[in-house]
Amino acid sequence: MEAGTVGYICTAASHPARAEQGGRGLTVNDGEWAFCPAGEAGDHEWSRIARTSLEELARAALTAARANLERV
């Protein structure tokens, strides 16, 4: 497992990104770091991504969640 990079992201429809950063969402899938934008503990649907920093993924998830709130 390479330190500092995430190789999977959860794309489960039931796990939308949250508008608040809670420091949760990082776990391990198939021996690699994985990130769930909703910070959920289970029922993930993992998709492989180009290795990306957790900070970049968390920032993108926060931006997407806030954009979705503005549309409602």
N, C-alpha and C positions, 0 to 999 in steps of 0.2 A: 504494500500500500504506500503510494507516494505521499509524502507529507505536504500539506498545504493545497492540494488540489482535489476537486470533487469530480467523480466520473459518472455519477448517475443523478437524475432528478426525478422526483415523484410527479407523475402526470395524472394521477387519479382525479376524476371529475369531482369526487366528493371531498377533495382536499384543496380548496381554493386558497390562494395566498392570503395571508392575514395582513391587515393594514398596520399593525404594530409589530415592531421587532421585539422578539422575546428571547432571542439567543438559542431557541430550540430549532430542531429540524435536521440536525446533523446526526447521521448514523452510519452503519456499515452495511453494504450489500455486496455479496459475492467477493469479499475481501478488499473492497474499495470504498472510499468515502462516498456517501450518498446524502442528498439534501431533499427534504420535504418542505416546500414553501409554507404549508399550513402548520408544520410542527407536530403533525400527528404521529402516534406511536405505532400504528399498524395499518393493515389493509392498503399497502402501497402498490402502485403500478410503476415500476422503475423503467426509465428510458435512459439509454446510454447517451452521454453528451461529450463534447470535446472537453478535456480537462480544464476546469475553471476554478478560480478561487472562491471560497465560501463567501467572502465579502462581496464579490461581484454578483453572485447568485442571490444573496440576501437583498442587495440593493435593487436588483431587477424585480424581485418578487414584491418588495415594498412598493415600488413605483407602479407595478401592474395592479396591485390591490387598491392603491389609492385612486388610480384611474377608474377602476371598476366602481368604486364608491361614488365617484363624481357622476357617473352615468345613471345611477339609480335615482 
